[in-house]
Amino acid sequence: MIFKKSPLIVLVMILLVLVSTSFSVGAKDKKIKLRISWWGSETRHTATLKAIELYEQENPNIDLVPEYSGFDGYRNKLMSQVTAGNAPDIFTTVMEWYPDLLELNGLTDITGMVDVSGHNSKYVEACSMNGKMYGVNLSVNGMVLNQNKTLLSKLDIEPLQTPYTWEDMKNKFIEVYKKSDGKIYGAPDWSTIKNGMGFDIFKYFGYAKLNKKGAFPFNNKELTFDEQDLKEFYAYFKELRDSNAVAPTAISSLNDFSANSLLIRGTVAFEINYTGTFGRYQDQTNDNLNMLPLPLGPNGESGDLARPGLIFSVAKNSEHPKEAAKFIEWFTTSPEAAKVLKTSRGVLPTTSQREALLRNSDSLSENDTKVIEVVNKILERKLKLAYAGPSGYGDMALNLFPEYGQRIGYGQMSVAEAAHKLMQEINDMGN
Amino acid sequence: MRSKLSNLQLRKKFDSKEAVAAFVFLAPWLIGILVFTLWPFLESVIMSFQKTNLRTSSFIGLNNYIHLLHDRKFIKSILVTLKYVIISVPLKLAFALFIAMLLKDNIKGVGIFRSALYLPSLIGASVAIAAMWTQLFGYSGLINNVLNIFGIRGKPWISSPDTALYVLIVLAVWQFGSSMVIFISGLKNIPTSLYEAARVDGASKFQSFFKITLPMLSPIILFNFVLQTINSFQVFTQAFIITKGGPMNETLFTVLHIYNTAFTRLEMGYASAMSWTLLFIIAIFTGLIFLSAKHWVYYESE
């Protein structure tokens, strides 16, 4: 009845409630607010949120505000936020974004603010540029060849074993195609997929197949590859396509990490990706997957990079860089964090955390153990230093590289022509 | 005299009060258009003459525009967009008109049919539909599974350079609803006496469609035509989600290319120049349509 008689009273009451609640929030608001952003899958979200909760319990004066999403659109959103001076205090990045982020003046130099003594020094160097540390590695991550063992045994094929060469890999792929009567391919054609994986394989390919000794395909100042290198890479994949070792371009180019993954759908038996994504593949299938380090060159050359899988950086616009750095230190060194994060970002970055996790090994899933095992194998190899590359080539790895791969794949260009035109276009970008 | 004057004053006072109220209620919209449309609009004019990533910028005159003229990728994106507009808009309008003809009469359950057919347009530009399309036309999607039943081996429609654009065109045509609704209301406004007269004179259904319906509907057709053309030039979501512009830029619509240039390559100035060029192209096409209207649009008052 009161509602009918005096709507004004109701309105005043609502206002009072609103005002009083906002006051009570205001009173508590002495906490230091830190925004933190990352991308990933559900597993990573859950684990990270747990870690954040734990940190807030230990540090009641800190209020962490999570901003998380999938990878699609993350980079664009981050760059826009950095440009607007409104980036989260702590954000996830990869070293390849450093040049663009620095050009936008978006990174805080945190040298000396975070204890990195527990990290592998090559990874610390990879997180730095021009002698300044702009972030801390969150995971030791390596590229691996995932293989679907269940599918292989159905086809009566021996799974691939380490060590193996590029030639062994190709023959195995062809065997898959033949024994499945052309229904299943060995792997997707990475030279045509627009997710950056093709270019990452190109980096490995340079050391482990083209036998490059110096930094490849670039250091932080300049590109170090030429037309001939591109030609060799594209030619190898053309060979794989022509022998049906990899799926045709049209099928491969839609491959992704989730719903359209050719590995999950059983269209291919092998797939290259980072160890950090293994759980994601395995969670989507009942088949038994396992990981192998990438193939070796004829003289046993490998090209695994000490490339930080994911990096936490502190935004230049952050009002609390010290508190942000303190959180990152806790995140990357404390055993408590290790226990909740497990392998949600690949293998933990510091020895103290890895040990803490292994001590607690009953909480480790089968996936986790597999990932740790394969990363240990990779770490036994001689790691190459990873570079972010010179600035101004943002489009190269993600777009141009697979685009020319597709031109060859769809039969519009020869390998030589594509390599020549791509090199030309890349050189134009640099000018 | 006196009372008249005070009356006038009173009304003036009342008017200004009303005006204030009007502005208060309009404020959300006004602020929106000033801050989120007009300001970026002006800003982009300035940026189109600069090399800028929003942080640092330098004036480079017309260089962005000159560069556009021989930017292979931009020209490709314009051609792709044109192809899309030229094929999808007439198809969509024809389809909308066809369905509108079927649904203009008060048959049983017409409300349900109309809503059902309008639904795709409501949810059409959304990410969910685009994701659904990916599943429908994917290599092992529904379409290929159905084809399989008939023994036809389908192809990866979305990732084949010769079919990718048509997958997006089918999606656009499927969203004919809003044009359909406008057509239905237009059809209902045509006086039935004209049809009756035609019938008495022995005109066939086809004749009355071409001699009565089309001319009487032509202003509505013009309206839909212009609206759809402008909208189609700005196609973005579908390509962004389904094809990401690929394969080999066959679905790289201009707006998608602008988005990539601005947010992936961080070349805001160049991207602004592109959007102004696109606006110019849209203006030309809209202008052409209006010019041609003289020859085919019939207004009753003439």
Interface residues (C-beta under 8 A of the other chain):
Chain A: R75 N76 M79 S80 T83 A84 D100 E103 L104 N105 K194 T249 A250 I251 S253 L254 A259 N260 R265 T267 G394 D395 L398 N399 E403 Q406 R407 Y410 Q412
Chain B: N53 L54 R55 T56 T134 Q135 G138 Y139 S140 K155 P156 I158 S159 S160 P161 K244 G246 P247 M248 N249 N260 F263 T264 R265 L266
